[in-house]
Amino acid sequence: MAARLKPLDVIWTYDGLIRPPGPKMVVCLHPDTGLFVRINTKGRPPGSVLIAHQEHSFLDHDSHVECGAVFELDDYVIDRRLIRPARVLSGKSRGWWSRG
């Protein structure tokens, strides 16, 4: 599965580390090494970056990419925990990443 992911693909996965545990939207940073960051409703310092609902149709509301907390998911975990197929952040989102 991870081999089909590209940088900036967004997937829903089960996250047992959030409270309460449940589905979580995450952004793939580097598919070969399985590096991801979470998308949160509220910004949390350090390193939260706003992504606007208007520019990203898969969001229900304005959200934040938690850039200060990169984590790893391996292929096995992605295959077992994937809830929804990948979506891609729109071209406009590449701007927030380059400003990082």
N, C-alpha and C positions, 0 to 999 in steps of 0.2 A: 504493500500500500504506500509506504513512504516514498518509494521510488516514483510514484505518479504525482506526488505533491511537488509544487514549485514554490519558490520564495514568494511570500505574501499571500499564499492560499490560506483561507480561513476554514476551519473545521469545528464541528461540535464534538466534544469528547466528554466522557465521564471523568470528573475530577474529584478524587477522594480527599484532597488536601484543603478544599475550601469548606467553609461552614455555612450552612449544612452541605455535606457532600452532594454532588449532583452534576447535571450537564453544565458545560462551560465552553464558551467560544474561545478559540485560541488561533494565533497567527503563526504560520510556519515561517521561520527565518532562514533555516538551512536544512533542506530535506535529507541531505546525505548524512548529516550528524544528528538529525532529529531535534534541532533547537527550535523552541517555541516561546511565545509570550502570551499571557492571558489578555482578554478583552474584558474590562470591568465597566459597570455603570458609573461608578464614581472614580475620580482621579485620586491616585495615591502616590505621594512623593516617595522617593525620588523617581523621576523619569516617566511619569504618565503623560501621554500625548493624546489630545482630543481628536476623535474622528467623528465627523458630523453625519447624522442620519441622512440629511439631504443629499450627501455625496455618496452614500453607501446604502443601497436599497435593501441589503440583507439585515440592516440594523433596525430595531423597533424604535430606538431613541438614540440621542447622542451618547457616545461611549468613550472610553479611554483605553489605549493600548498601554499595558504595564511594562514599559521598556526596561525598567530597573530590575526585573526578576526573570531572567532567561532560565528556562528549564529544559530538560531533555525527555523526549518520549521515543522509545525504540520502536522498530517496525512491529514487533509482537504486540506491544501495548496499543499502538495505533490501530492495528487490525482488530483487536479485541474490544477496544473502547469506542471506536468510531460510531457516532450516533447518526450523523447526517453527512452526506457527501460534501466535498470541499467546495467552497465558493472563493472567488478571487476578489481581493480588494480592487476597487476601480483604479484606473490610471491616475486619478486625482490623488489617491492615497499615497502614491509614490513620493509625492511632495512632502508629506509629513515625515516619511522615513528619511529622506535626504537632509531634512533640517535637523534631525536627531541630535 
